[in-house]
Amino acid sequence: MEKKKLVFFYPPNGDTFLRPIIEALKGEYNVEEFTGGDEQYFYKVLHSADICWFEWGNDLVKQISALPQYSKYVVRIHSYEVFEGIHHNVNWD
């Protein structure tokens, strides 16, 4: 059986808290990491994933939440986003 594709989205050097999780899930999933690139490549990666993990609940998550959903999304919100109220701008449906 083919492994599901799990893509981690995070900014450059934004994997400090995420690295152990990525390493632990590599055996169970086909893991890809996206740390930036052009918009066309971003959407290609987004649409090809079975699961998208967004490490920060930032403006990117706000924008993605307004689009049609192509896969399952995981958003790990850190205390910074909660204190700033960013999570209120995300469509959690």
Kinemage of the C-alpha trace (Angstrom):
@kinemage 1
@onewidth
@group {chain A} dominant
@subgroup {mainchain}
@vectorlist {calphas} color= white
{ca met a 1} P 0.000 0.000 0.000
{ca glu a 2} L 1.306 3.426 -0.965
{ca lys a 3} L 2.066 5.873 1.821
{ca lys a 4} L -0.007 9.030 2.060
{ca lys a 5} L 1.763 12.271 1.214
{ca leu a 6} L 2.227 14.641 4.147
{ca val a 7} L 3.555 18.109 3.383
{ca phe a 8} L 4.873 20.360 6.139
{ca phe a 9} L 4.588 24.087 5.425
{ca tyr a 10} L 6.800 26.387 7.449
{ca pro a 11} L 8.972 29.462 6.866
{ca pro a 12} L 12.744 29.106 6.424
{ca asn a 13} L 14.310 28.122 9.753
{ca gly a 14} L 10.808 27.717 11.209
{ca asp a 15} L 11.155 24.028 11.993
{ca thr a 16} L 12.681 24.270 15.476
{ca phe a 17} L 9.675 22.742 17.198
{ca leu a 18} L 8.731 20.675 14.173
{ca arg a 19} L 11.910 18.722 13.352
{ca pro a 20} L 11.300 15.834 15.797
{ca ile a 21} L 7.736 15.419 14.489
{ca ile a 22} L 8.893 15.351 10.864
{ca glu a 23} L 11.528 12.731 11.629
{ca ala a 24} L 9.040 10.578 13.563
{ca leu a 25} L 6.469 10.618 10.737
{ca lys a 26} L 8.859 9.841 7.862
{ca gly a 27} L 8.373 6.112 8.358
{ca glu a 28} L 4.593 6.280 8.115
{ca tyr a 29} L 4.174 8.992 5.439
{ca asn a 30} L 5.800 10.189 2.259
{ca val a 31} L 7.028 13.467 3.770
{ca glu a 32} L 7.767 16.652 1.881
{ca glu a 33} L 8.735 20.029 3.315
{ca phe a 34} L 7.799 23.387 1.825
{ca thr a 35} L 9.667 26.418 3.108
{ca gly a 36} L 8.954 28.813 0.299
{ca gly a 37} L 8.920 29.191 -3.430
{ca asp a 38} L 6.836 30.663 -6.143
{ca glu a 39} L 3.059 30.670 -5.968
{ca gln a 40} L 2.601 28.097 -8.740
{ca tyr a 41} L 4.859 25.595 -6.980
{ca phe a 42} L 3.097 26.267 -3.677
{ca tyr a 43} L -0.304 25.367 -5.133
{ca lys a 44} L 1.134 22.304 -6.860
{ca val a 45} L 2.456 21.034 -3.538
{ca leu a 46} L -0.746 21.989 -1.714
{ca his a 47} L -2.960 20.113 -4.192
{ca ser a 48} L -0.748 17.024 -4.360
{ca ala a 49} L -0.783 16.370 -0.608
{ca asp a 50} L -3.104 14.062 1.267
{ca ile a 51} L -2.367 15.971 4.471
{ca cys a 52} L -0.985 19.499 4.855
{ca trp a 53} L 0.620 20.489 8.146
{ca phe a 54} L 0.951 24.227 8.701
{ca glu a 55} L 3.376 24.859 11.521
{ca trp a 56} L 2.235 28.387 12.225
{ca gly a 57} L -1.295 29.816 12.343
{ca asn a 58} L -0.315 32.843 10.308
{ca asp a 59} L -1.596 34.794 7.281
{ca leu a 60} L -0.853 31.824 5.023
{ca val a 61} L -3.359 29.710 6.948
{ca lys a 62} L -5.877 32.545 6.768
{ca gln a 63} L -5.524 32.652 2.969
{ca ile a 64} L -5.642 28.875 2.551
{ca ser a 65} L -8.739 28.596 4.720
{ca ala a 66} L -10.634 30.789 2.247
{ca leu a 67} L -9.907 28.446 -0.683
{ca pro a 68} L -11.533 25.133 -1.628
{ca gln a 69} L -10.015 22.358 0.455
{ca tyr a 70} L -8.154 19.631 -1.454
{ca ser a 71} L -6.766 17.674 1.470
{ca lys a 72} L -6.827 17.408 5.248
{ca tyr a 73} L -5.201 20.305 7.092
{ca val a 74} L -3.381 20.317 10.386
{ca val a 75} L -2.548 23.710 11.875
{ca arg a 76} L -0.300 23.864 14.888
{ca ile a 77} L -0.892 27.174 16.580
{ca his a 78} L 1.763 28.500 18.895
{ca ser a 79} L 1.058 30.821 21.791
{ca tyr a 80} L 2.192 33.828 19.761
{ca glu a 81} L -0.701 33.435 17.316
{ca val a 82} L -3.207 33.039 20.125
{ca phe a 83} L -1.972 36.135 21.941
{ca glu a 84} L -2.072 38.118 18.686
{ca gly a 85} L -5.575 36.843 17.854
{ca ile a 86} L -4.550 35.607 14.405
{ca his a 87} L -6.610 32.448 14.826
{ca his a 88} L -9.795 34.554 14.737
{ca asn a 89} L -9.129 35.336 11.058
{ca val a 90} L -9.076 31.677 9.950
{ca asn a 91} L -12.072 29.845 8.502
{ca trp a 92} L -11.965 26.714 10.670
{ca asp a 93} L -14.765 24.984 8.750
